[in-house]
């Protein structure tokens, strides 16, 4: 099982935390978030990880080196210009038939090996780990009639339920031919194209812990939680 971690973002939503250090090295508790992720992947049986880097790539490479400190071989792929969330895959040579793809700022107890096995057992070239998340709206939400000038319904601070992408996937190499080499290309574009063509996309629900640390509120929550998360203490 090999993995590609997208670690090239500037982390603009996490400023001022990312003003001086790249987002993958932002600490959660006493460790960098990417250090926690890499240690989890090693425990899950990953044989190699490629970090797709760009912004402050030299700092990330200096911190992790070739992975010897973590006991996990680490390679690097550098993107000179932004290529979106899937575009960097075109720069990585010799990707295996199936591989994990994930963002580098995720704190979760997801079973990576089980996700990988589920992908191998299914018919889809893409499997997405999903998570159920409730979003509270801190306003009174109005429903308007067709005229747009009369209120037909009202809900005070409703909570909406969504099944969201965790930012963790298993990808089959056959999808790489869909990725353009001359322009940025996002995961959203890939998914929409597959859906439009009727290509199956697998989903595997995760019922445990998951936070995307891209937002300050979630980053604060992660630092409150980390001391109580066994998987974060084991790395």
N, C-alpha and C positions, 0 to 999 in steps of 0.2 A: 504494500500500500504506500503510494507516494502522495504528496500533498503540495499544492501551490497556495501560498498565502499572499494576498494582495496587501502590500505594505507601503504603497507609494503616495498615499494621500497626504494633503497638507494639514488636515485636521482643523479646518477653519472654524467648525462649529464648537470646537473644544477650547478655543482661545479664552483666557490667556494661558491655559495649561500647556498649549503646544507652541507658545511663542519661542521658546528656546530649545525644545526637544521635539523630535518627531513623534507623531501620535502613537506608533507601536511601542515606544519606550516610556509612555506615560505610566507612572506607577499605580498599581492597585495594591494597597497594603505595602508590603516591602519589596515587591517584585514588579518588573515591567509587565504590562498585559501580554505582550508577545512572548515573553519568557514563560509565562504560565501556559499559553497556548502550545508552544513548542514542547514543553515538558509533558503535556497531556497527549500530544500526538505520539511522542516517543512511547509512553505507557500503552497507547492503543496499538502499537506495533508498526508505526510508520517507519519505512526504511530510508526515506529521503524526503527533504523538504526544500522547495525552491521558493525564495522570497522575491517577489516582484516589487522592485524598489524604484524610487525616483527622488522625491524630496528628502534631503538629508540622508541620502543613501550611504554616504561615507560613515556617518555616525552609527547607523544601524549595522553596517558591516563590521565596524570596529567593535561593537558591543558583542555580537554573536560569533564573529569569525567563521570558521568552517564547521562549527557545531561541536567541536571536540569537547568543550566544557560541559555540554548537555548530553553528550553521547549520542548525537543524532546528526548525520551528515546534512550540511546546509549548503545549498548553491544559491547564486544570485542572478537575477535577470534585471537589467537596467533599462528603463524606458526614458528616452531623451525628451519626449514630449508626451503630454497626456493622451492616453489611448482608451480611456473609459475603464469599465469594470471587467470587461472580458477581453478587450483588445490586447493586453499584455501577453496573453497566452500564445499569440503568434510569434513572439520573440523567444519562446522557450523550446529548445530542441529536444528531441527524443522523449517526449512525454509518453507515458505508458498507455495501454489500451483504455484503462479507466483510472481516474485520479480524483482525489479530494481537491476542492477549490473553496477557499473561504477568505473572509475579511480578517485582518489582523488585529481587530479591536473588539473581540467577542469574548465575554466571560460566560461560560456554560459548563454544565456537567454532561452534555450530550455524549453518547457512546459513539465515537467516530467509527470504530470497527464495525459495529452493528449497522450503521448507516451505509457503510461501504458494502457490506455483505448483502443488504437489502437491494442495493442498486444492481449488484451482479446477478441477483436472482430474478430481477424484473426485466420487462421488455423495453424500458424507456432508455434513451441515450442521456437523459438528464434526470437526476433525482434531487429534490429540494427538501431540506429539513425545515419543517414548519413549526410555528409556535402560536398558541392562542393568547391573544393580548386584548385586554379591555382598555378603551380610551375614553376618559371622562371629558366631556365638554363643559367648561366652566361658565357657560352662558345658558340662558333660556333659549331653546331652539324653536323657531316658528315654522309652521307649515303654511304656505300661501295657496290660495285657489288659483285657477287658470288665469284670472285677470291680473294677479300679482298685487292687488290693492286691498285684499280682504284676507284676514287670518282664518285658516280653517283648522288649525291644530296647534298645540303647544306642549312642549316637554321641558321641564325645569332641570337643567344640568344633567342631561341623559348620559348613559354609559353605552358605548357601542362596542360590539365584539367583532374582532377580526382574526383571521388566520394569516399570519405574516411569515415572510421568508426570514429565516434566521441568519442569512448570509453565509450559509454552509451548504455545499452541494457536492454531489459526485457527478463527474462529467465523463462521457465516453469520447475518445479521441476523434471519432467520426464527425463530431460537431465543429472541429477546428477549421474545416474547410469552409464553414459559413462565415468565419470571422474575416472581415476585410483587413488588408495589410496597410492601407493607405489613409486610414482615418479612424477616429475614435469609435468604439463600439461598446455598447453597454449591455449588461445582463438583461435589462428590461427589453431591449431590442431583440435579443436572442429568444427570450420566452415568447414574445408576441409573434415572432416569425414562426416559431414551432407550433404555436396554437393555431395560427392562420392556416398552416399546412396540414393540420391534423396529426402532427407528430406527437406521440405520447410523452407526457412528462410525469415522472413519479413524485410522490410526496410521502414523507415519513414524519409523523407528528412526534414532537418532543414534549414530554409532560414535566420535565424537571426544571432546572434553573437556567435562565438565559437573559442576558442583557447585552445590547449593542451599545458600546461606550461612546458613540458618536455625539450624544447630547450631554450637556453639563448635568442635567438632572439624573440621567442614568449613570453617569460617571460617579456622582456623589453617592448614589444608591449602592454602586458596586463597592465603594470604599467602606460603606457602613456594613455591607454584608460579608466582606471577604474573610473576616475573622471567624465567621460561623460556617464557612463553606469548606468541608473536608477536602474536596478535590483541589482547592487552591492552596491548602496547607501542605499537601503531599509533594508538591513540586520542589 
